[in-house]
């Protein structure tokens, strides 16, 4: 399955490009799923489906599930449980809803999924979130401790502190499984990122940041989409000046795009072999010398250069020691 993650600078037209890409692929005969929270209703097409993330509904469902599992502890504390109608969406719930929608998109049986991501900086943080959360869960509640669940009552009496309940480990295992599924979708060979930029002063910086962030995630970058271009045949001098400035930035983007480097290989992917492959060992005797600031190219102090006559310092003869004064 092919997955295209669309991101870019704010106002560059990410949602428009994502919707146009999905519609064009559906008209070409593919089964396409568009994941977007902001996309307008699309034309009816047999091969196109729209999935809207629901952050408020996902937050209420997860909160009520956690509340039901911890009902015993909340009753001992005298806490009053929340009702469904009392809960509202909290800040930070949208990324988790989008990650869940990304996981559902990979399980839908479509030929292509186009995901409308947030702006570039938020998208890079979102793509790194599953791996970071899994690392936190493994650190706080290691899976190895579940093997001692039969000894928890005795350990609680010996230590004098309550041990984690079974429901906490079950909830952690469920979150771990969901995050692992999302991370597998992000790291899949068919997943790539499509960057949408408006040619301007910030476009080159955004391209540089995207390459660096995606390289850390081992995600390939599709050809950059230059959007919101001005007409080139305007007779208005003011608009013609803006168009010329925009085309100058567009030429700089093209120059940067031609010199782009490939993304690092994914874990487990076959590596290229041969003398010219990246990381290949040089032939015997052909290893280049390191060029660092710690390597001295000239002779050591007091040493002799081959083929150069050695001249003693002024006022001294070779092989003599200067006499101390006084």
C-alpha positions in Angstrom: 0.0 0.0 0.0 1.2 3.5 -0.9 0.9 6.2 1.7 1.7 9.9 0.9 2.1 12.3 3.9 1.4 15.9 2.7 2.9 18.7 4.7 4.5 22.1 4.2 4.4 25.7 5.5 1.2 27.2 6.8 -0.8 28.8 4.0 1.0 27.0 1.2 -2.0 24.9 0.2 -1.3 21.5 1.9 -5.0 20.5 2.1 -5.7 21.6 -1.5 -2.7 19.6 -2.8 -3.7 16.5 -0.7 -7.3 16.6 -1.9 -6.2 17.2 -5.6 -3.8 14.3 -5.3 -6.4 11.9 -3.9 -9.0 12.9 -6.5 -6.6 12.5 -9.4 -5.5 9.1 -8.3 -9.1 8.0 -7.8 -10.0 9.1 -11.3 -7.0 7.0 -12.5 -8.8 3.9 -11.2 -7.2 3.4 -7.8 -9.0 3.0 -4.4 -7.9 6.1 -2.5 -8.5 7.2 1.1 -8.0 10.9 2.0 -7.3 11.5 5.7 -7.9 15.2 6.4 -9.7 17.2 9.1 -10.0 20.4 7.0 -10.7 19.2 3.5 -14.0 20.3 1.9 -16.5 17.7 0.7 -15.1 16.0 -2.4 -17.0 15.1 -5.5 -18.7 11.7 -5.4 -16.4 9.0 -6.8 -16.5 5.2 -6.4 -12.8 4.9 -5.6 -12.5 7.8 -3.2 -13.3 8.0 0.5 -12.8 10.7 3.1 -11.7 10.0 6.7 -11.9 12.8 9.2 -10.1 12.5 12.5 -12.3 13.1 15.5 -10.1 14.4 18.4 -13.0 15.1 20.8 -14.6 11.7 20.4 -11.2 9.9 20.7 -10.3 11.8 23.8 -13.7 11.1 25.5 -13.5 7.4 24.6 -9.9 7.0 26.0 -10.6 9.0 29.1 -13.8 7.1 30.0 -12.0 3.8 29.4 -9.2 4.7 31.7 -11.7 6.0 34.3 -13.6 2.7 34.2 -10.4 0.7 34.7 -9.4 2.8 37.7 -12.9 2.9 39.3 -11.8 1.1 42.4 -8.9 3.4 43.2 -11.1 6.5 42.5 -13.8 5.2 44.8 -11.3 4.8 47.6 -10.2 8.4 47.1 -13.8 9.6 47.1 -13.5 11.1 43.6 -16.6 11.8 41.5 -16.4 10.3 38.1 -17.0 12.3 34.9 -19.9 11.8 32.6 -19.5 11.8 28.8 -21.2 15.1 28.3 -18.9 16.8 30.8 -15.7 16.1 28.9 -14.3 18.5 26.3 -11.3 18.2 24.0 -8.0 19.1 25.7 -5.0 20.7 24.0 -2.7 18.0 22.6 -5.4 15.5 21.7 -5.4 16.3 17.9 -2.0 14.6 17.3 -3.2 11.4 18.9 -6.4 11.4 16.9 -4.4 11.9 13.7 -2.0 9.0 14.6 -5.0 6.7 15.2 -6.5 7.8 11.8 -3.1 7.0 10.2 -3.2 3.5 11.6 -6.8 3.0 10.5 -5.8 4.2 7.0 -3.2 1.5 6.6 -5.8 -1.2 7.6 -8.5 -0.1 5.2 -7.5 -2.1 2.2 -7.0 0.8 -0.2 -4.4 1.2 -2.9 -3.4 4.7 -1.8 -3.8 6.8 1.4 -3.2 10.5 1.2 -2.8 12.0 4.7 -3.1 15.8 5.3 -0.6 16.5 8.0 -0.2 19.8 10.1 2.4 22.4 9.1 6.0 21.2 8.7 7.3 21.8 12.3 4.3 20.1 13.8 4.4 17.3 11.3 8.0 16.4 12.1 7.2 16.3 15.8 4.1 14.2 15.1 6.1 11.6 13.1 8.6 11.2 15.9 5.9 10.9 18.6 5.2 7.1 18.4 8.8 6.1 18.9 9.3 8.6 21.7 6.2 7.5 23.6 7.1 3.8 23.2 10.5 4.6 24.8 8.8 6.3 27.7 6.4 3.4 28.3 9.2 0.9 28.2 11.2 3.0 30.7 8.3 3.5 33.2 6.7 0.1 33.0 9.1 -2.5 31.6 7.4 -5.6 30.1 9.8 -7.8 32.1 8.0 -6.9 35.3 4.8 -8.5 34.2 6.4 -11.9 34.8 6.3 -11.3 38.5 2.5 -10.5 38.7 1.9 -13.6 40.8 4.3 -12.3 43.4 2.8 -8.8 43.6 0.8 -9.3 46.9 3.9 -10.6 48.7 6.2 -7.9 47.2 3.7 -5.3 48.3 3.8 -6.6 51.9 7.5 -6.8 52.0 8.1 -3.4 50.4 5.3 -1.7 52.2 4.1 0.1 49.1 1.3 -0.9 46.7 2.5 -2.5 43.5 1.1 -1.5 40.0 -2.2 -3.2 39.3 -2.8 -5.6 36.4 -5.1 -3.1 34.6 -2.2 -0.6 34.4 0.0 -3.2 32.6 -2.9 -4.1 30.3 -3.5 -0.5 29.4 0.3 0.0 28.8 0.4 -3.1 26.6 -2.6 -1.8 24.6 -1.0 1.6 24.1 2.3 0.0 23.1 0.6 -2.1 20.5 -1.2 0.9 19.0 1.9 3.0 18.9 3.9 0.1 17.4 1.3 -0.1 14.6 1.5 3.6 13.9 5.3 3.5 13.8 5.2 0.5 11.4 3.0 2.6 9.1 5.4 5.5 9.2 8.5 3.3 8.6 6.8 1.2 5.9 8.7 1.1 2.5 5.6 2.6 0.7 5.4 5.7 2.9 6.8 9.0 1.7 6.4 12.7 2.4 5.3 15.3 -0.1 6.4 18.8 0.7 4.2 21.8 -0.4 5.9 25.2 -0.5 5.2 28.6 -1.8 8.4 30.0 -3.5 9.6 32.7 -1.2 12.3 33.6 1.4 11.1 30.9 3.8 10.9 28.1 1.3 14.6 27.2 1.2 14.8 27.1 5.0 11.7 24.9 5.1 13.2 22.5 2.6 16.4 22.3 4.6 14.5 21.6 7.8 12.3 19.0 6.1 15.3 17.1 4.8 17.0 17.1 8.2 13.9 16.0 10.1 12.9 13.4 7.6 16.4 12.0 7.5 16.3 11.4 11.2 13.0 9.5 10.7 14.4 7.6 7.7 11.5 8.9 5.5 12.0 9.6 1.8 11.0 13.0 0.4 9.0 13.2 -2.8 9.6 16.0 -5.4 8.7 19.3 -3.8 5.3 20.8 -5.0 5.6 24.6 -5.7 2.2 26.0 -5.1 0.4 29.4 -5.3 2.5 30.6 -8.3 1.6 34.0 -9.8 0.8 34.4 -13.5 3.9 35.1 -15.6 2.1 37.1 -18.4 0.8 40.0 -16.4 1.1 43.6 -17.8 0.9 45.1 -14.3 4.4 46.3 -13.3 3.8 45.6 -9.6 2.5 42.1 -10.2 5.3 41.4 -12.7 7.8 42.4 -10.1 6.3 40.0 -7.6 6.3 37.3 -10.2 10.0 37.8 -11.0 10.8 37.6 -7.3 8.8 34.4 -6.9 10.5 32.8 -9.9 13.9 33.7 -8.5 13.0 31.8 -5.4 11.6 29.0 -7.5 14.9 28.7 -9.4 16.7 28.5 -6.0 14.4 25.7 -4.9 15.1 23.8 -8.1 18.8 24.2 -7.6 18.5 22.9 -4.1 16.2 20.0 -5.2 18.8 18.8 -7.8 21.4 18.5 -5.1 19.2 16.5 -2.6 20.6 13.4 -1.0 18.7 10.1 -0.7 17.2 9.2 2.6 19.2 6.8 4.8 18.3 3.1 4.3 15.6 1.7 6.6 16.4 -0.9 9.2 16.5 -4.3 7.6 16.6 -3.0 4.0 19.2 -4.5 1.7 22.3 -2.2 1.4 24.0 -1.6 -1.9 27.3 -3.4 -2.4 30.3 -2.7 -4.5 33.3 -0.4 -4.5 31.3 2.7 -5.0 28.5 1.9 -2.5 28.1 4.1 0.6 30.2 2.8 3.5 32.3 0.4 1.3 35.8 -0.2 2.4 38.5 1.3 0.2 41.0 -1.1 -1.5 44.2 -2.0 0.4 46.7 0.8 0.2 44.1 3.3 -1.0 42.7 4.4 2.3 42.7 8.2 2.4 44.4 10.0 5.2 42.0 11.8 7.7 41.8 15.5 7.1 41.0 17.0 10.5 42.3 19.9 12.4 44.2 17.6 14.7 46.6 16.2 12.0 49.8 18.2 11.5 50.9 18.4 7.9 54.4 19.9 8.5 57.4 18.4 10.3 57.4 18.1 14.0 59.1 21.0 16.0 62.9 20.5 15.7 62.5 17.8 13.0 64.2 17.8 9.6 62.4 17.9 6.3 63.7 15.3 3.8 65.8 17.0 1.0 66.1 20.3 2.9 69.4 21.4 4.4 69.1 22.0 8.1 70.4 25.4 9.3 71.1 26.0 13.0 69.5 29.0 14.7 71.3 32.4 14.4 74.2 32.8 16.9 74.6 29.1 17.4 76.7 26.4 15.8 75.5 22.9 15.1 76.2 20.6 18.0 77.0 23.4 20.6 75.1 24.3 23.7 74.8 28.0 24.5 76.7 29.2 27.5 74.6 30.5 30.4 74.9 34.3 31.1 76.4 35.6 34.3 
